[in-house]
Amino acid sequence: MKKTKKYITYGFLFVFGLLALSTLNSCRKLINENPSGTKILSSDVYTDSVTVQATLAGMYTTLIYSNAYNFYLAALPAFTADELNYVGNTYTQYINNTIATNDPNNESIWSSSYNIIYTTNSIISGVNSSSGISSRFKNQALGEALFVRAFCYFELTNLYGDVPLILGTDVGSNSTVARTPSTAVYSQIISDLNLAQRYLPADYSASGGTARTRANKFAATALLARVYLYQSDWVNAEAQATTVINSSLYSLTTDLTTVFTPASQEAIFQFYNQPDGYTQWAYNVIPNPITPVPTYVLTTQQVAAFTPGDKRQTTWTATILYNKVSYSYPYKYKNITTAANAEYYTVLRIAEQYLIRAEARAEQGNTSGAITDLNSIHNPTRVNLPIYSGATDKASVLSAIMKERQVELFAEWGHRWFDLKRTNTANTVLGAEKPTTWKPTAVLYPIPSTEITNNPKLVQNPGY
């Protein structure tokens, strides 16, 4: 099961953010604000740049400390797809696609997302009405809040389908919002990201110039490219991905051990670590070095997806022998040394942008351009494999791209689960791999039963 850590209070999250900004003494009043409670953040929070900066820090810190966003949104979809198994029975309902409506992990994703969205709504409202901060800083704050809100809604609508679209901070009204069609949710996501692009700087000055732990223009652009891909808007998906690729800030590396490090040139947006100095993913997935027992292990399907000799398998997976059985497990994040900060949890990276553009180009009939992008990733220097030299018809190239996504993005942020859903192949693939438990309605997670109890306007997804 997931290894858990105990933290003092929700207020500590804000303290951590304030310490990072050296503004703790002037901002202690923020600690007692409760974004998920019954009152709205007071307007005086947004009177100057110091307090706004602290609130932004709290927003990011909530993401970092959330079990949903530092672990579950990668692990649980990997179970419900065909990437991960668990040695034990803790996640059987996810592996079998029979998620209980009262499952606490699923509830964590829903409640954490809306807690964060509440904070972003408060920032957007408060900053827009503030006269005490410069227009430049106002744009920065608005852009970051819009990006995070779009990111949360992207995760929600891809897991649950139609979800309540909440854009304000009135707790009474928010508690009775019905489910909004996913088309409208996507429209809001696109609107938020377009604004974030306009407001955010192209550099990483907000996070110190070298770290990539706060959103910039290209983080918004990268997420927008993904959104357009999921909407089958091939023209815009290609255009947005091209903007990121041509920015000169990012480059594919030949050293795969550096991809998830703070100095990674592939990283577009990362989470800074919790005080322990290592990622929650590594903490949970890497077997205990003292008593090495496998837990989160790759499925036979995922292992078979790698071509022999692929450096992504030799670098990003590891094996452990237990009871005379060899298990492979994800090893993209390798460090569990306290205070090392050797890796940052990576949310967006440039390899995905090449794959987005490849798919968008192929869908538009530009298979030669698609193959060029595919080979930017799939080449001898980077992954120790020959460049793609297969059939050049659209169907063959798209199949090669999906295979590349499976081995490049495995165990990251639900990519495989979302790919199976958006390409309408989940029933075929998972029906064959899980014939006794898979059902078509499992493509959506259940709305947590506590949310339906608290909000009578919510209706459960079919099959639950």
N, C-alpha and C positions, 0 to 999 in steps of 0.2 A: 504494500500500500504506500501511498505518498508519505514520505518523511515530512513531518511538520515541524515548524519552529514557532516558538511562542514569543510574541512581542508585547510590549507593555500596554499601550493603548493606541487608539486611532490618532490621538494627539501626537504621539511620538513620530508618526509619519510626517507631520508638518514640521516638527522639531528638526528631523533629519534634513528636510529640504531647506529649512531656514539656516541651519548650520552650514550647509553647503554654500549658501549665499552670504554668509557672515552677517545676517540680519536678525538673529534670534532676539536680541534684547529689545529691538524696536518693534517686534512683531508678535509678542507673546499673546496678544489678544486673538490671534488667528487659531491658536491651539484648541480653544474650546468650541470653535465653530463645528457644526455637524452637517456636512453636505448630504448625508443620507437620512437625516432626521426630519423633524417637523417644522423647522424654521429656515428661512432663507438667509443666506449669508448677508450680513448687514452691509449697507451701501458704503460705510466708511472704510471697508476693506480696500476699496478701489480709489482712495483719495490721492495716492502717490505711487511712484514707481517701486518703492521699497516693498510696500504691502502687496502690490500686484505681483511682483517678482516672487514673493513668498507663496502666494496662492498658486502661481504656476508651478513652483517647486513641489507644492503639495499634490498637485494634479499628477505630475510625473511620478512622485514617490508612491502615490496610491497605485499607479500602474505597476511599478516595480514590486511592491509588496503584495499585490493581489495574487492569490493562488491561481486565479483564472488566467491572468495575463503573464505570469512568470512560469506557468507550467501546463495547466489544464488545456489551454487552447492549442497546444501542440500535441500533448499526449493523448487526450481523449479522442480527437478525430483520427489519430493514427491507429487507435484500437478499432474504431467503428469502420475504418477503411480496411486495408489489408497490409499494413506496415508493421504493427506491433502486436505482440502477445505479452501476457503477464504470467510469470511462474507463480501460480497461486490462484485464488479465486476472487481477488479484490475487484477486478475490473471485468469480470465475466459478462456482466450485462452490456458493457460497451462492445466487447469483442463479439458477442452474439447479437448485437443490435436489438437488445430488448431492455432499453433503459427505463428504469422505474421513474414514475412522475415525481416521486419524493426523494430522488437521489440527491444528496447534498453537494456533490461535485458539479452536477448540472445546475443546481440552484446557485452555486458560487459564480458560475459564468454569467448567469442572468443578473443577479443582484449586484455583482461587482461592476458589470458594464453600466448598469443604470446609475450606480453611485458615481462613477466617473463622469457619465454624461451629465448628471446633475451639476457637478463641479464645472464642467465646460460651459454649460448653459449660464451658470452664475457669472463666470468670467466674461463671457460674451456680453451679457446684459450689463454687468457692472462697469466694464471698460468702455462700452459704447456710451454710457451716461456720465462718465467721469470727465471732469474738466481739469483735473489736477495732474495729468500725465501728458507727455509729449506725443505728438501724432506718430512719430517713429516708433516709440515704445508701445503705443496703443496698437499699431499695426502688428507688431511682433506678438503681443499677447493674444490678439484676436486670431492671428494665423495659427498659433500653436494650439489654441483651444478648438478651433474649427477642425484642424487636422486630427486631433485626438478624438473629437466627437465623431468624425467621419469613420475613423478606424474602428471605434467601438460599434457603430451601427453596421459597418461592413461585416464584422464578426457575427453580430446578432442575427442579421437577416439571412446570412448564409447558413447558420445553424438552425434557425427556427422558422424561416420563411417570413410571413407577415408578423411584424412586431410593433408595439406602440411607438409612435414617433413623437418624442417629447422634446420640445425646444425651449420650454420655459422653466421657471423655478417655483411656480405656485404648487405647493405640495398637495393641496386638496384636489386641484384639477388633475395633476399628474397621476394621482392614485386611481383614477377612473377612466383612463384613456384606453380605448379599444385598440385592437390590432390594426395597423395601417398596412395597406397592400405593399408588398415588397417593391413594386415599381415606383411608388411614391417615396419609399425609404431610399432607394437608389438615386432618385432625382435629388433628394436632399444631400446625400453623400457627394454627388457630383457638384452641386452648388457650393457646399462647404469647401471642397477641395479646390475649386476654381478660385474662391475667395482667398483661401490659404496660400495658393500660388502667388496671388497678387500682393498679399501682405508680407509674406516671409522673405527674409534675405536669402541670397543664393549661397552664402557662406555659412560657417558654423561658429560665428562670433558669439552667438548666444550661449554656446556650451564651451567657450574658452578658445575656440579657434582650431583645436585639433580633435577633441572628442566629438563624436557624432551622436550625442545622447539627447539632443533637443532637435525638434523638427526644423527643417529649412525648406526652401522652395522645392528642392528636388525630392525631398521625402514626400511632399504633397503630390508632386508630379508622378513619382513612382507608384504611389498608391492609386492615383487616378488612372494610370496606364492599366493597372490590374483591374480596376473597376470597369473600365471600358471593355477589356477583354472578356470579363464575365458577362457583360451585356451584349456581346457579339458585335460591338461597334469597332470593327477592325481598323477603320481609317484613323479614328482617334486613339485607339490603343497603340497603333504603330507610331503616330505622331508624338504621343506623350513619352513612350519608351525611347524614341530617338532623341528627344530633348535631354533625357537623363544621360543616355549613352554619349552624346556629343558634348556634355558639359565639361569634360576634362577633369572632373573631380574624382572620378571613379575608374578603376581598371581591374580587369581580371588578373588574378595572380597565378603563377605557376607553382607556388608553395601553398598547398591546401591547408597546411597547419596554421596559416596566418589568417584565414578567412574570417574567423570569429573572434579575433583579438581586437583590442582597442585601437591598434595601429592599422587595421585592415583597410586596404584601398578598395575592397569590394563593398564595404559597409556603407549604406545610405542612412540608416537610422538604427540605433542600438539602445538598449536599456543599460544604464549604469547599474552596477551591482548593489546588492544589499550590503550592510556593514560587514558581513562575513567575508566578502571579497571573492565570491565565486557564484556561478549561476545556480539557480534552483534546479535547472535541468540536469546539470552535472551532479548536483547533490543527490538527486533522486535516482538517476538512471545508472550511474557508475556503481558497480558492485563495491561493497565495503571492502577496502583493501586488507582489513584484519581478518574478517570472516567472509571471504568472497563467495556470495551466493547470487546467482542471476535472478533478476526480477523483470525489468523491462527489456524484452528481447525481440529481435527482428523476426518476422514471419518467414517461412520458407519461400513464400512468394516474393518478398522484398529481397531476400538474399539472392534468389535466382534471377532477379532483374538486372543485377550487375554482370557486365561482361568480364570474363576472367582477365586479370591484369589491370582493371580500372583502379586508378589511384584513389578514387573516392571510396571504394570498398576498403582498400588497405589503410587509408588515412582516416576515414570517417566512421569506420566500424571497428570493433574489437571482439575477441572471443574469450570465453571462459569455459573451462572444463569443470563440470559439476556432476557428481554421481555417474562418471564415465560418459556423460553426454556433453557435446560441445554446443554452446549457445553463442550466437552473435548478438551484439547490442549496439545501439547508436553511440558513436564516439566523436561526434563533432565538437562537443564541449568536453574537455579532458581534465580540467583543473578543479580540484576540491581542496586546495591549500588555503587555509585561512589568511585573509588579508593580501593574497597575491594579486588579485584583480588582473589576472592573466587573460581573461576572456570577458567579453560583454555579450549579453543576450541579444542576438541580431534579429531585427524585425524586417528590415528591407535591405536587399543587396543587389548588386548590379547584374549578377548572373540571371536572376529572374527577369530582368528587363530585356536581356537578349532573347530569352525564351518567349517572352510576351511578343516581342517584335517578330520573331521567327514565325510564331503561330499566326499573328495578324497578317503577315505578308503571305503566308501559304494560303490562308483563307481568301485572300484577294487574288490568288493565282500567280503571285510572284514567288514561285518555288525556288528559283535560283538565289534570290535575296534571303529567303528563309533558310536555305542550306548554308549560306555564308554566316548567318547569325548562329545557327546550330553548331557550326564548326568553330566558332569563336570559343565555345565551351568544350565541345567534343573534339579534341585535337591531341596529338602526341605530347606536346609540351605541357599541357595542363593536366590531362587525365591519363596519359600513357596509352591512348587508343588511337588508331588511325582515323583520319577524318571520314565523315559520312560519305559513302560512295554508292549508296543504294539507289533504288528507283526514284525518279524525279517527278512522278505524277503526284498530284495534290494529296491523295489519300495516303500514299506511302510516306511522304514527307511529314504530314501531320502525325502519323503513327510514330515516326522517329522522334518527333518533338515531344510527344506525350511520354515516350520511353525515357527521353532525356530528363524531363521534369521529374519522373519517378525516381531516378537515381541521383539527381542533383539536389532536389528539394526535399528529400525524404525526412520525415520526422520534424519538419519545420512548419509550424503555424497552420496545420490542417490542409496543406496544399493538395495532397493526394486525395483526401476526402472531398474537397471542393472540386477538384478536377473531375473525379468520377461523376459527381452530381451535375456539373455544368455541361459536360459532354454527353449526358444521358447514357452513360455506360455503367452506372452503379448496379442496375439490376442484372446486367449480363455478367459483369466481373464478380460482384459479391454474391450473386445468386449461385454462381458456379462454385465459389470458394466456401460459402457458408450455406449450403443447400437446405439444411434442416432448421435454420434460424432466421435467415434473411427474408424480409418482406418489403415490398416497394415503399410502403409508408415510412420505413425507417430512414429514408433520406432526410427527414426532419427530426431534430431532437424534440422531446416533449416540453411543453411549457411547464415549469415547475408547479406542482400542485398548490404550494403555498401562495404563489402569485395569483392563481385562479381563485383561491379562497379569499384573498384580500381584495381582488378586483373582479367583481362579477361580470364585467364587460369582456373579460378575456375568455376565449374559446380554445379548447384543447386541440392540438393537431390530430389528424386522423390516425387511428391505429393505437392510441394510448388510452 
